[in-house]
Amino acid sequence: MSNPSRALSSHSSLHVRIVTPERAVYDGRASEVVLPAWNGELGVYPEHDSLLALLRAGSCRVTGSDAVQSFVVGRGFAEIGPDRVTVLTDSAEEVGKVDKEQARKDLAFAEAEMVTHDGNTEKHRQAEILYELARARLE
């Protein structure tokens, strides 16, 4: 016989993982996750339909049982299921640990690179990605 309270707890929260190529930045339970999806914010609650979402650089908020943790994530993907959210991103850091001075330098560099290079070049595309992340880190 299954334990009803255990079944309730597994369906009333999400197992959330935020992973970069270097490390797991977050691994825990949450009641809600807000992601920077490509076309706007995406809120995820337990029992969400399964989907794969493309992420842009921006703010990711994870609401746990006792606090909300905020992260700045780079571009990537989120795999979402009824009881889990896995974020695979090129970069992630806690909002409180963002180096604002470095973000301002990155923003200035990216702006200069975008002006210098033609819009169809790889250097311009890389500058756009850096610009997007720097702006997210400064918000």
C-alpha positions as CSV (number, residue, x, y, z in Angstrom):
1,M,0.0,0.0,0.0
2,S,1.4,3.4,-0.9
3,N,1.9,6.2,1.6
4,P,-0.6,9.0,0.7
5,S,1.4,11.7,2.4
6,R,4.5,10.7,0.4
7,A,2.5,10.8,-2.9
8,L,1.2,14.3,-2.0
9,S,4.7,15.7,-1.3
10,S,6.2,14.3,-4.5
11,H,3.4,16.0,-6.5
12,S,3.3,19.3,-4.5
13,S,6.9,20.2,-5.3
14,L,9.5,20.1,-8.1
15,H,13.0,18.7,-8.1
16,V,15.0,21.6,-9.6
17,R,18.5,21.3,-11.0
18,I,20.4,24.2,-12.6
19,V,23.5,22.9,-14.4
20,T,26.4,24.5,-16.3
21,P,29.2,22.7,-18.1
22,E,31.4,23.3,-15.0
23,R,29.0,22.4,-12.1
24,A,25.6,22.0,-10.6
25,V,24.6,25.4,-9.4
26,Y,21.4,24.4,-7.7
27,D,19.8,21.0,-6.8
28,G,16.8,21.0,-4.6
29,R,13.0,21.1,-4.1
30,A,10.8,24.0,-5.1
31,S,7.1,25.0,-5.3
32,E,7.6,27.3,-8.3
33,V,10.3,28.1,-10.8
34,V,10.3,31.2,-13.1
35,L,12.5,30.9,-16.2
36,P,13.7,33.4,-18.8
37,A,12.2,31.6,-21.8
38,W,13.0,32.9,-25.3
39,N,9.6,34.7,-25.7
40,G,9.1,35.9,-22.1
41,E,9.0,34.5,-18.5
42,L,7.8,31.0,-18.0
43,G,6.3,30.0,-14.7
44,V,6.5,26.3,-13.7
45,Y,4.5,24.7,-11.0
46,P,4.2,21.0,-9.9
47,E,2.1,18.9,-12.4
48,H,3.2,21.1,-15.3
49,D,2.9,19.6,-18.8
50,S,6.2,18.2,-20.1
51,L,8.1,20.5,-22.5
52,L,11.5,21.6,-23.6
53,A,12.0,25.4,-23.5
54,L,14.7,27.5,-25.1
55,L,16.1,30.0,-22.6
56,R,17.7,33.4,-23.1
57,A,20.0,35.1,-20.6
58,G,18.0,36.5,-17.7
59,S,16.7,36.0,-14.2
60,C,15.7,32.5,-12.9
61,R,13.7,32.4,-9.6
62,V,13.4,29.3,-7.5
63,T,10.8,29.4,-4.7
64,G,11.6,26.9,-2.0
65,S,9.8,26.1,1.2
66,D,11.5,28.9,3.1
67,A,13.0,31.3,0.6
68,V,13.2,32.5,-3.0
69,Q,16.6,32.1,-4.6
70,S,17.5,34.1,-7.7
71,F,20.0,33.3,-10.4
72,V,21.3,35.0,-13.5
73,V,21.4,32.3,-16.2
74,G,22.8,32.4,-19.7
75,R,21.3,30.9,-22.8
76,G,20.3,27.3,-22.6
77,F,17.4,24.9,-22.3
78,A,14.9,23.8,-19.6
79,E,13.5,20.3,-19.6
80,I,10.2,20.5,-17.7
81,G,8.1,17.6,-16.4
82,P,5.3,17.3,-13.9
83,D,7.7,16.9,-11.0
84,R,11.0,18.3,-12.2
85,V,12.8,21.2,-13.9
86,T,16.3,20.8,-15.3
87,V,18.0,23.9,-16.6
88,L,21.1,23.3,-18.8
89,T,22.8,26.6,-19.3
90,D,26.2,28.0,-20.4
91,S,26.5,30.1,-17.2
92,A,24.6,30.6,-13.9
93,E,25.3,32.6,-10.8
94,E,23.4,33.7,-7.7
95,V,22.2,37.3,-8.2
96,G,23.9,38.4,-5.0
97,K,27.3,37.2,-6.3
98,V,27.2,39.0,-9.6
99,D,30.3,41.2,-10.2
100,K,28.6,44.4,-11.4
101,E,31.8,46.1,-12.4
102,Q,32.8,43.1,-14.7
103,A,29.3,43.1,-16.1
104,R,29.6,46.8,-17.0
105,K,32.9,46.1,-18.7
106,D,31.4,43.1,-20.6
107,L,28.5,45.3,-21.7
108,A,30.8,48.1,-23.0
109,F,33.0,45.5,-24.8
110,A,30.0,43.8,-26.4
111,E,28.6,47.1,-27.6
112,A,31.9,48.0,-29.2
113,E,32.2,44.6,-30.9
114,M,28.7,44.8,-32.3
115,V,29.5,48.2,-33.9
116,T,32.8,47.0,-35.2
117,H,31.7,43.7,-36.8
118,D,29.1,43.1,-39.5
119,G,25.9,41.7,-38.3
120,N,26.3,38.4,-40.2
121,T,29.7,37.5,-38.6
122,E,30.4,35.1,-35.8
123,K,32.1,37.9,-33.9
124,H,29.0,39.9,-34.0
125,R,26.8,37.0,-32.9
126,Q,29.2,36.3,-29.9
127,A,29.1,40.0,-29.0
128,E,25.2,39.8,-29.0
129,I,25.3,36.8,-26.6
130,L,27.8,38.6,-24.3
131,Y,25.6,41.8,-24.4
132,E,22.5,39.8,-23.5
133,L,24.2,38.2,-20.5
134,A,25.8,41.4,-19.3
135,R,22.5,43.2,-19.4
136,A,20.9,40.3,-17.4
137,R,23.7,40.5,-14.8
138,L,23.1,44.2,-14.4
139,E,19.3,44.0,-13.9
